[in-house]
């Protein structure tokens, strides 16, 4: 992420200033060399070296993208080296005075306003010290106008650059957050798959596993009984047929729950009504389902958890509660949705709440807590399951 951000280019307007500064250095150097072409000497060599140092510092800071805001060390190295070279150039060639415009622009573009003001005062002090006696007050005033103008433009560019840097930082944070959310969503999907596998394993063990053991034991008993009491053996076979059909129905329901695509695009209120009707049809339970249409506005993630918890709770009631009537209600408040399922069965055994793997309680807890919600269970004259989930946008 950091490497990618360092490669992001500056605003296009800054490339214009890069070109202007380097062209100004090149032009001033060429004017100086052309004017003294007849007698080139150490003066021209020193000025050319100073210009090379200035260009190298500029390229290092701007072209190779040491990103603003600069550190104190970077400011000292760049402006210290550049201004020392500028003072040497001024001493040998007065035309280099015009670099004050470029350096004022740079100071206001890449340093905080207080630092830029300090550097501008230093540059003007150097100009006054070296050239006021030689050029007079008129040139000082003439040069002040473009310097003031460039300083204003530089401050505008400084704000532009800072805004661009802040925008890139925010974008990088957003991208990082999106990746983290995607990874969290992937982990949640994997955990959901594992929880479904565990639920299926528990259901098959509790129902089909026990039924197969019972079938095996009774078949051995019938094999021994058939020789001495055929009529009794035939009656036992009829009982085995009933047990086999019940086990087949239980397996079918487990597989149907595994294949079910959750809400399947249905509104939550309709999905809960359909679930209540389905359970009623094969269990004989009387289920009162009270779900307002407002729950249909929930996010798909929250609605899926509500539906899955209701499915698991009704399955537990059907298999273990020996109840005749169930009340199921889903309602919304300003910032939460609640699901309440209450039956009139025998309640939970005393140790059930201390063993969350029993009756699918662990699976329901994991789903609810995964979305930051809470789930409470009370066993008094039946079982009451209360779920509260925050509303996710």
C-alpha positions as CSV (number, residue, x, y, z in Angstrom):
1,X,0.0,0.0,0.0
2,X,2.8,2.4,0.9
3,X,4.8,1.6,-2.2
4,X,1.8,2.3,-4.4
5,X,1.1,5.6,-2.7
6,X,4.7,6.8,-3.4
7,X,4.2,6.2,-7.1
8,X,1.1,8.5,-7.3
9,X,2.0,11.5,-9.3
10,X,1.5,15.1,-8.2
11,X,-1.2,17.4,-9.6
12,X,-0.5,18.2,-13.2
13,X,-0.1,21.9,-12.5
14,X,3.1,21.1,-10.5
15,X,4.8,19.7,-13.6
16,X,4.5,23.2,-15.1
17,X,6.5,24.7,-12.2
18,X,9.1,21.9,-12.4
19,X,9.7,22.8,-16.0
20,X,9.8,26.5,-15.4
21,X,12.4,26.2,-12.6
22,X,14.7,23.9,-14.5
23,X,14.3,26.1,-17.7
24,X,15.1,29.2,-15.6
25,X,18.3,27.6,-14.3
26,X,19.3,26.5,-17.8
27,X,18.5,30.0,-19.3
28,X,20.4,31.9,-16.6
29,X,23.4,29.6,-17.0
30,X,23.4,29.9,-20.8
31,X,23.1,33.7,-20.7
32,X,26.0,33.9,-18.3
33,X,28.1,31.5,-20.5
34,X,27.2,33.3,-23.7
35,X,28.1,36.7,-22.3
36,X,31.5,35.5,-21.2
37,X,32.2,33.1,-24.1
38,X,35.4,35.0,-25.0
39,X,37.0,34.5,-21.6
40,X,35.6,31.5,-19.8
41,X,37.3,30.9,-16.4
42,X,36.9,29.8,-12.8
43,X,33.9,32.1,-12.3
44,X,31.9,30.3,-15.0
45,X,33.0,26.9,-13.6
46,X,31.9,27.7,-10.1
47,X,28.5,29.0,-11.3
48,X,27.9,25.9,-13.4
49,X,28.7,23.7,-10.4
50,X,26.3,25.6,-8.2
51,X,23.6,25.3,-10.9
52,X,24.2,21.6,-11.1
53,X,23.9,21.3,-7.3
54,X,20.6,23.2,-7.4
55,X,19.2,21.1,-10.2
56,X,20.3,17.9,-8.4
57,X,18.6,18.9,-5.2
58,X,15.4,19.9,-7.0
59,X,15.3,16.6,-8.9
60,X,15.9,14.6,-5.7
61,X,13.1,16.4,-3.9
62,X,10.5,16.9,-6.6
63,X,11.1,14.5,-9.5
64,X,11.9,11.5,-7.3
65,X,8.9,12.4,-5.1
66,X,9.9,13.1,-1.6
67,X,6.3,13.7,-0.7
68,X,5.2,16.8,1.1
69,X,5.0,17.9,3.8
70,X,8.8,17.7,4.0
71,X,10.5,16.8,7.3
72,X,12.7,19.5,9.0
73,X,15.8,17.6,7.9
74,X,14.6,17.6,4.3
75,X,13.8,21.3,4.4
76,X,17.2,22.2,5.9
77,X,19.0,20.1,3.3
78,X,17.1,21.3,0.3
79,X,16.7,25.0,1.0
80,X,20.1,25.2,2.9
81,X,22.0,23.7,0.0
82,X,20.0,25.6,-2.7
83,X,20.2,29.0,-1.0
84,X,24.0,28.6,-0.3
85,X,24.5,27.9,-4.0
86,X,22.3,30.9,-4.9
87,X,24.3,33.2,-2.7
88,X,27.5,32.1,-4.4
89,X,25.9,32.7,-7.8
90,X,24.6,36.1,-6.8
91,X,28.1,37.1,-5.7
92,X,29.5,36.1,-9.2
93,X,26.5,36.9,-11.4
94,X,23.7,39.5,-10.5
95,X,21.3,38.0,-13.1
96,X,20.7,35.0,-10.7
97,X,18.7,37.4,-8.5
98,X,15.6,36.2,-10.3
99,X,15.9,32.8,-8.7
100,X,14.4,34.4,-5.6
101,X,11.1,34.2,-7.4
102,X,11.4,30.4,-7.9
103,X,12.6,29.8,-4.3
104,X,9.8,31.9,-2.8
105,X,7.3,29.9,-4.9
106,X,8.9,26.6,-3.7
107,X,8.9,27.7,-0.1
108,X,5.2,28.5,-0.2
109,X,4.4,25.4,-2.1
110,X,6.0,22.6,0.0
111,X,6.6,24.0,3.4
112,X,4.2,25.2,6.1
113,X,3.3,28.9,5.9
114,X,5.4,29.9,8.9
115,X,8.5,28.2,7.4
116,X,7.8,29.7,4.0
117,X,7.5,33.2,5.5
118,X,10.9,32.7,7.3
119,X,12.6,31.5,4.1
120,X,11.2,34.5,2.1
121,X,12.5,37.0,4.7
122,X,15.9,35.3,4.6
123,X,16.0,35.5,0.8
124,X,15.0,39.2,0.8
125,X,17.6,39.9,3.5
126,X,20.3,38.3,1.3
127,X,19.1,40.3,-1.7
128,X,19.1,43.6,0.3
129,X,22.6,42.8,1.8
130,X,24.2,42.1,-1.6
131,X,22.4,44.2,-4.1
132,X,20.7,47.2,-2.5
133,X,23.8,49.4,-2.7
134,X,24.6,48.1,-6.2
135,X,21.1,48.2,-7.8
136,X,19.2,50.6,-5.7
137,X,15.7,50.7,-4.2
138,X,14.0,50.7,-7.5
139,X,15.1,47.2,-8.4
140,X,14.1,46.0,-4.9
141,X,10.6,47.3,-5.4
142,X,10.4,45.9,-9.0
143,X,11.4,42.5,-7.7
144,X,9.0,42.6,-4.8
145,X,5.9,42.5,-7.0
146,X,6.6,39.2,-8.8
147,X,7.9,37.7,-5.5
148,X,4.7,38.6,-3.7
149,X,2.6,37.3,-6.6
150,X,4.5,34.0,-6.8
151,X,4.3,33.7,-3.0
152,X,0.6,34.0,-3.2
153,X,0.4,31.4,-6.0
154,X,2.8,29.2,-4.0
155,X,0.6,29.3,-1.0
156,X,-2.4,28.2,-3.2
157,X,-0.3,25.4,-4.5
158,X,0.7,24.4,-1.0
159,X,-2.9,24.1,0.0
160,X,-3.6,22.2,-3.3
161,X,-0.8,19.7,-2.6
162,X,-1.9,19.3,1.1
163,X,-5.4,18.5,-0.1
164,X,-4.2,16.0,-2.6
165,X,-2.0,14.3,0.0
166,X,-4.9,14.1,2.4
167,X,-7.2,12.8,-0.3
168,X,-4.7,10.1,-1.2
169,X,-4.3,9.2,2.5
170,X,-8.1,8.9,3.0
171,X,-8.4,6.9,-0.2
172,X,-5.6,4.5,1.0
173,X,-7.4,4.1,4.3
174,X,-10.7,3.4,2.6
175,X,-9.0,0.8,0.4
176,X,-7.4,-0.8,3.4
177,X,-10.7,-0.8,5.3
178,X,-12.4,-2.4,2.3
179,X,-9.8,-5.2,2.2
180,X,-10.2,-5.8,5.9
181,X,-13.9,-5.9,5.6
182,X,-13.7,-8.3,2.7
183,X,-11.3,-10.5,4.6
184,X,-13.6,-10.4,7.6
185,X,-16.6,-11.3,5.4
186,X,-14.6,-14.2,3.9
187,X,-13.8,-15.5,7.4
188,X,-17.4,-15.1,8.5
189,X,-18.5,-17.1,5.4
190,X,-16.0,-19.8,6.3
191,X,-17.1,-19.9,9.9
192,X,-20.7,-20.1,8.8
193,X,-19.9,-23.1,6.6
194,X,-18.1,-24.8,9.5
195,X,-21.0,-24.1,11.9
196,X,-23.5,-25.5,9.3
197,X,-21.4,-28.7,9.0
198,X,-21.2,-29.0,12.8
199,X,-25.0,-28.5,13.0
200,X,-25.6,-31.2,10.4
201,X,-23.2,-33.6,12.1
202,X,-25.1,-33.0,15.4
203,X,-28.5,-33.5,13.8
204,X,-27.4,-36.7,12.0
205,X,-25.8,-38.0,15.2
206,X,-28.9,-37.2,17.4
207,X,-31.5,-38.5,15.0
208,X,-30.2,-40.9,12.3
209,X,-27.3,-42.2,14.4
210,X,-29.6,-43.2,17.2
211,X,-32.2,-44.6,14.9
212,X,-29.6,-46.9,13.1
213,X,-28.4,-48.2,16.5
214,X,-32.0,-48.9,17.5
215,X,-32.7,-50.6,14.1
216,X,-29.6,-52.8,14.5
217,X,-30.5,-53.9,18.0
218,X,-34.1,-54.7,17.2
219,X,-33.2,-56.6,14.0
220,X,-30.9,-58.9,16.1
221,X,-33.8,-59.3,18.6
222,X,-36.2,-60.1,15.8
223,X,-33.8,-62.6,14.3
224,X,-33.8,-64.6,17.6
225,X,-37.5,-64.1,18.2
226,X,-38.8,-65.1,14.8
227,X,-38.1,-68.9,15.4
228,X,-40.0,-69.0,18.7
229,X,-42.7,-66.4,18.3
230,X,-43.3,-65.4,14.6
231,X,-46.3,-63.2,15.4
232,X,-44.4,-61.1,17.9
233,X,-41.5,-60.9,15.5
234,X,-43.8,-59.6,12.7
235,X,-45.2,-56.9,15.1
236,X,-41.7,-55.8,15.8
237,X,-41.0,-55.6,12.1
238,X,-44.0,-53.2,11.8
239,X,-42.5,-51.1,14.5
240,X,-39.2,-51.1,12.6
241,X,-41.0,-49.9,9.5
242,X,-42.3,-46.9,11.4
243,X,-38.9,-46.1,12.9
244,X,-37.4,-46.4,9.4
245,X,-39.9,-44.0,7.9
246,X,-39.5,-41.5,10.7
247,X,-35.7,-41.7,10.3
248,X,-36.1,-41.1,6.5
249,X,-38.3,-38.1,7.1
250,X,-35.7,-36.7,9.6
251,X,-32.9,-37.2,7.1
252,X,-35.0,-35.5,4.4
253,X,-35.6,-32.5,6.6
254,X,-31.9,-32.3,7.5
255,X,-30.9,-32.4,3.8
256,X,-33.6,-29.9,2.9
257,X,-32.3,-27.5,5.5
258,X,-28.7,-28.0,4.2
259,X,-29.8,-27.3,0.6
260,X,-32.1,-24.4,1.5
261,X,-30.8,-21.1,0.0
262,X,-31.7,-19.2,3.1
263,X,-34.2,-16.4,2.3
264,X,-33.9,-17.2,-1.4
265,X,-34.7,-13.6,-2.3
266,X,-37.9,-13.6,-0.2
267,X,-38.8,-10.8,2.2
268,X,-38.0,-11.7,5.7
269,X,-41.7,-11.5,6.8
270,X,-42.7,-14.0,4.1
271,X,-39.8,-16.3,4.8
272,X,-40.8,-16.5,8.5
273,X,-44.4,-17.2,7.6
274,X,-43.3,-19.9,5.1
275,X,-41.1,-21.4,7.8
276,X,-43.9,-21.5,10.3
277,X,-46.3,-23.1,7.8
278,X,-43.7,-25.7,6.8
279,X,-43.0,-26.7,10.5
280,X,-46.7,-26.8,11.2
281,X,-47.4,-29.1,8.2
282,X,-45.1,-31.9,9.4
283,X,-45.1,-31.4,13.2
284,X,-48.7,-30.5,14.0
285,X,-47.5,-27.5,16.1
286,X,-49.7,-24.4,16.2
287,X,-47.4,-21.5,15.4
288,X,-48.5,-17.9,15.7
289,X,-46.2,-15.8,13.5
290,X,-46.4,-12.1,14.1
291,X,-43.9,-10.3,11.7
292,X,-44.6,-6.8,10.5
293,X,-43.5,-5.7,7.0
294,X,-41.0,-3.3,8.5
295,X,-38.5,-6.2,9.0
296,X,-38.3,-6.5,5.2
297,X,-36.1,-3.3,5.3
298,X,-33.3,-5.1,7.2
299,X,-30.0,-5.8,5.4
300,X,-29.6,-9.2,3.8
301,X,-27.0,-10.2,6.4
302,X,-29.2,-9.4,9.4
303,X,-32.3,-10.9,7.8
304,X,-30.5,-14.1,7.1
305,X,-29.4,-14.5,10.7
306,X,-32.9,-13.8,12.0
307,X,-34.3,-16.5,9.6
308,X,-31.6,-19.1,10.5
309,X,-32.1,-18.6,14.3
310,X,-35.8,-18.9,13.9
311,X,-35.3,-22.1,11.8
312,X,-33.0,-23.6,14.5
313,X,-35.2,-22.6,17.4
314,X,-38.4,-24.1,15.7
315,X,-36.4,-27.3,14.9
316,X,-35.4,-27.6,18.6
317,X,-39.0,-27.1,19.7
318,X,-40.2,-29.8,17.3
319,X,-37.6,-32.3,18.3
320,X,-37.3,-31.8,22.0
321,X,-39.9,-29.5,23.6
322,X,-43.1,-31.7,23.3
323,X,-44.9,-28.4,22.8
324,X,-48.3,-27.8,21.2
325,X,-48.1,-24.1,20.6
326,X,-45.4,-21.6,19.6
327,X,-45.4,-17.8,19.4
328,X,-42.9,-16.3,17.0
329,X,-42.6,-12.5,16.7
330,X,-40.1,-10.2,14.9
331,X,-40.2,-6.4,15.4
332,X,-38.0,-3.4,14.8
333,X,-37.0,-0.5,17.0
334,X,-35.1,2.6,16.0
335,X,-31.7,0.9,16.1
336,X,-32.3,-2.8,16.6
337,X,-34.5,-5.8,15.5
338,X,-35.8,-8.3,18.0
339,X,-36.9,-11.9,17.5
340,X,-38.9,-13.8,20.2
341,X,-39.8,-17.4,20.1
342,X,-41.8,-18.8,23.0
343,X,-43.3,-22.4,23.3
344,X,-45.4,-24.1,25.9
345,X,-43.3,-27.3,26.1
346,X,-41.5,-29.0,28.9
347,X,-38.6,-26.6,28.9
348,X,-34.9,-27.3,28.9
349,X,-33.2,-29.8,31.1
350,X,-31.3,-28.2,34.0
351,X,-27.9,-28.7,32.4
352,X,-28.8,-27.6,28.9
353,X,-27.9,-23.9,29.3
354,X,-24.5,-25.0,30.6
355,X,-23.9,-27.2,27.5
356,X,-24.2,-24.8,24.6
357,X,-23.6,-27.5,22.0
358,X,-26.9,-29.1,22.9
359,X,-30.1,-28.3,20.9
360,X,-28.2,-26.2,18.5
361,X,-27.9,-23.4,21.1
362,X,-24.2,-22.9,20.3
363,X,-25.0,-22.3,16.6
364,X,-27.6,-19.7,17.4
365,X,-25.3,-17.9,19.8
366,X,-22.5,-17.8,17.2
367,X,-24.7,-16.4,14.5
368,X,-26.1,-13.7,16.7
369,X,-22.8,-12.7,18.4
370,X,-21.2,-12.6,14.9
371,X,-23.3,-9.5,14.2
372,X,-22.8,-7.9,17.6
373,X,-26.2,-9.0,18.9
374,X,-27.3,-10.7,22.1
375,X,-29.4,-13.9,22.7
376,X,-31.1,-14.9,25.9
377,X,-32.9,-18.1,26.8
378,X,-35.4,-18.6,29.6
379,X,-36.9,-22.0,30.6
380,X,-40.0,-21.6,32.7
381,X,-43.3,-23.1,31.5
382,X,-41.6,-23.7,28.1
383,X,-38.7,-22.0,26.5
384,X,-38.4,-18.4,25.5
385,X,-35.6,-17.4,23.0
386,X,-35.0,-13.6,22.8
387,X,-32.6,-12.2,20.2
388,X,-31.6,-8.6,19.6
389,X,-29.5,-7.5,16.7
390,X,-28.3,-4.0,15.8
391,X,-29.6,-2.7,12.5
392,X,-26.8,-2.7,10.0
393,X,-27.1,-0.3,7.0
